[in-house]
Amino acid sequence: MKAETITTTANEYVALDNEIKALSKRKAELKAIIEAYDATHIETDTHTITVKPVSTARLDMTAVRKKLSAQFISRHTTKSESTRITIKSKI
């Protein structure tokens, strides 16, 4: 790849990342407004929105690690590979 091309691609990546952050922030604001209406169903011309509380159970890994040996945890730990791209502003 040409350096010019990768720089253009990287700049677009950063711009999209910033747009996603702004959209996520706005989505959270709209969610708070919707929740404040205390409605369970909202009908629009094109969509039906259902609002309901949910519960999620999660395993407390800190407590598990205290009870199990490091060897047991190591034997039952799976690894996966992925790529992380970190953005740091120079401005």
N, C-alpha and C positions, 0 to 999 in steps of 0.2 A: 504494500500500500504506500502511496505517496504521503509524505508528512502533511501536506496540505489537505488531503482527503481525510486523514484520521483526525486532524484538528477540527475540521468542519463537523465530522461525526461527533467528536467529543463535545463541541459547543452545542450541538443540537441535543445531545444527551443531557447536558446541564440545564438547558432551557426547558426540556420536558420534565426534568426532576423538579424544577422550580414551579412549573405549572401544576404538577401533581400535588405538591405541597399546598399550593394555594387552593386547589380544588378540594383537597382533603379537609382543609380548615373550614372552607365554606360548607362542605357536606356536614361536618360536625355542628356548625352553627344551625343549619337547617334541621338537623336531627333534634337538637334541643328545642327548637320552635315546635316541631311536630309532636314531640313528647309532652310539651306544655299544654297542648290542646286536650290531652287525656282522652283521645279517641282510639278505638280499636280498629276502625276501618275508615279509610279516606278514599273517596272515589274521585278520579279526575276524568277528563275526556278520554284519556288513553291508557290509564293504569289504575289498578286497585292497590292501595298500600295497606298492609296489615301491621298493626303495632301491638306487640305483646311482650311482656317480660319473659326472660329466659334465665335458667340457672345452668351453670357449668361447673362440673366437679373436676378438680385437678389434683393430681398426685403431688403431695408435698415432698419434693425430692430432698430437701434438707433433712427432713425427719427420716426418710428412707436411708440416706447415706449414713446417718448416725446408727441405724440398726443393722445394716449389712456391712460385710467386710469389703475392703477396697478390692480384694481379689475377686469376690463375687461380682461386684459392680463392673470391674474390668472385663471379666469373661462375658458379661451380658450387655456390653456396650457396643453399639454398631456405629460405624463411621460412614460418612458420605462426603463426597467432594462437590464443591460448588465454586463459583467465582463471585467475589465481592468487588464491587467498584465503589470507591470512596471519593467523594467530591469535597475539595477544600478550596474555598474562595481565596484568591490572591488580592482581593480588593478590601 
